[in-house]
Amino acid sequence: MFRSTSPHNLLLRSLAPEDLHRLAPHLEIVSLNSEDVLVQPNISIEYAYFIEKGMASVVTMTPAGGSLEISNIGREGMAGVCLLLDLDQTPLRTFVQMTGSALRIRAEALKEAMDESGSLRRKLLRYAHIVMMQTAETAVALARNTVNQRLARWLLLSHDRADGDEIPMTHERLALALGVRRSGVTVAMAELEAEHMIKSRRGKIIVRDRGKLIDIAGGSYGRSETEYRRVVSA
């Protein structure tokens, strides 16, 4: 059982003390290993996961049968957000991208706590608003942005959720996240590396110049992060 009053998860830390106390007896610390599936599509969700360390990816299936990342989750949020909308399943799949840990809670316990506390419900629904914003921004990036812009945005999102400047990632996973072929990822990575924004190593990417990445990403990065600070952290 979770007993700390200072979780690493920023969403939990933003809760009123009485709301965190309400959830605490139901929170269980679990490890997150790469490729662990936290939410299966079209199956009743058993747990919500408040990420303490690491990152999870939310993906949807394409008409051709492939997968495409639409959002990611780090210590700012939770996996199983559809539970906040009184739904028990989703067509989306959530799996672990970066190893770490989470505080998980049974779906029934979370729903009961939200029914009992209006302040808890309001704060968690504000987080659901942020997820919708991030998903919309991903859709715009996929439709309007160059591969380099999409890559810069994804690296910034991952850097926000990583511990330090090193992001564990393969070109295959990046292709999934960006909705492009692996060859396109290779070209974009080489161009960003040539400008000293990143350093690519086998199985990992090192962020060297975050400011330049923000410039490349342009308006595709930063709005949902600002909104999170306004409606969740405040």
N, C-alpha and C positions, 0 to 999 in steps of 0.2 A: 504494500500500500504506500502511496506517495504521502509524505508528511511535511515536506519542505514548504516554507511560505515564500520562497524565491525561486520559482521554476525558471529555466532558461527560455522556455517558450514565451514569446512576447505577447501572444494573444492571452494566455493565462495570466501573465503579469499585469495586463491591462485591466483585469477584472477587479471589481470591488472586493475588498477582503472577505466579506460575507459570502460572496459568490464563489470565490476560490475555495473557501472553507467548505462550501456545500459540495463542490466537486471532489475535493481532496480524498475522501474515503474511497472513492470509486476509481481513482487513477492508479495505474500500474505501470511501472517502468519496464520497457521492453527494448531489446536491441533491434536495429534495422540493418539488415544485410542487403548487399547489392542484389537487385532483381526480386526481392521479396514483394509479393503482391499484397497491398493493403486493402484495396477495394476491387472486387471482381465485378465485371459488367453483368447487369441483369440478374444479380443474386442478392438476396437480402443482406444488408450490411450488419455485421455483428459488432464491430468496434469503430469508434472514431479515434484518430491518432493525432495528438498534439505533438508536433515535431520539436524535439529538444536539440538535436544535432543531426546534420545531414540534409538530404533533399529528396523529395519524391516528385515524380512526373505524372501528370494526368494526360492520358492519350485517348483519342477517339479512332474508330475504324474508318478507313476511306472506302469509297465504293469499289475500289479495285482489290480490297482485302488487306491493304497495308495499315500501318498505324501512323498517327500524327500527333505530336505533343501540342496541347492547347494551353496548358498552364503548368507551373511547378510550385512546390510548397517547401518552405524551410521553417526555421524556428519562429517565423512570424505568423504561422497559421496551423491549419489542421487538414487531415485527409478525412473524407467522408462528409463533405460540406452539405450534401443533399439532405442529410439528417436534420440540418438546421431549418430546412424548408418543409419538414414533416413528411419526407419521403424516405422509404426504406431501401431503395435501390436506384441504380443509375446505369445508363448504357456505357458509361466511361470507365476506363481502367486506370487504377493508380498503383504505381510500383516505385520501389526505391532506386534512385539514381546514385546518390552518395550515401555510403554507410554512415550510421549514427545511432541515435536512440530516440525514443518517443515515450510520451505518457499516453496510454490508451485507456479508453473508458467504454463500457458497454453502451450500445446504442440506446437501450431502454433507460439506463441511468441518466444519460445526457438529456434525453427527451423529458424525463420526469423533472430534472432540475430546471430545465427551461420553462416547463409548465408552472413550477413553483415560484420562479423568480422573473419578474418582468425586466429587471435591469440586466440579468444574464442573457435573456432572450434578445434584448435590444442590442447588446454589445456583439453577440455572435452573429446576428443578422447584419450588422454593419460589416463584419468580416465577409459574409456572403456577398455583400455589395462589392467589396474589393476583388473577390474572385471573378465576379462577372465583368468588372472593369478590365482585369488582366486578360481574360479570355477574349474580350472585344479587341483589345490592343494587339493580341496575337493574330486575330483574324485580319486586322488592318495590315499588320506587318507582312503576313503571308501574301496578301493581295497587292500591296503597293510598294514594298521595300525591296531593295536589292539583296542578294545573298550576303554581301558584306555587312549591310545594315542589320539584317536579321541575326547574323553571327555576333555582331557587336552587342546587340540587345540581349541575346541569350547569355553571352559571357558575363554581362553586367548582372543579370538576374541570378546567375549561378554564383558569381563573386559575392553578391549580397548574402548568400546562404551558405557559403563555404567558410571554413576556419582558415583564414589566411589567403594568400594569393594563388595557391595551387588548386586547380579544379581537376579531379579525376574524370577523364572522359575520352572515349574513343571516337574515331571518325564515323563509325557506324551509328553510334548513338546520336552524334551531332546531326547526321543526315536525317534521322528520325525527328529530331527536335526542330530542324529548320525546314523540313519538307522538300529536300533536294537530294540529288544523287550524291554518292560519296565523292565522286570526282569534283563536284561543285564545292563541297566542303574543303577538299584539299587545296583548291585554287584560292578560295577566300582566306583560309588559314595562312597560306604562304604570303598573301598580300598584307594581311595584318601584321604578320611577323616581320616582314620587310620594313614596315614602318615602326618597328620596335614597340608595338602595343602589347604583344604577347610573345611567349616563347613556347613552342610546341615540343613536347617530349612524348615518348611512347606511353600511351595510356593516360596522359595528363596534359593540361594546359596551364601555363603560368602567366598570370596577368601582370604586365610590366607598366602599363600606362593607362590607368582607368579614365583619366580625363580625355585622352584621345578616343577611347572607346565610346564615351558619352557623346563626343562630337560626331563620330561616325553614325551612331544610333539615331541621333537627332531626336525628334519628338516621339519616337517609338518607345523611349524609355523615360521613366520618371513620374508620369502622371499618377499611376495607381500607387506608387510609392509615397508621393506627396499626399494623396487622398487617405492612405493608410494612417499616416501620422495625424491627419486632421480628425478622422472619425473613429479610429481604433485606439491609437496611442494616447490621444489627448484625454 
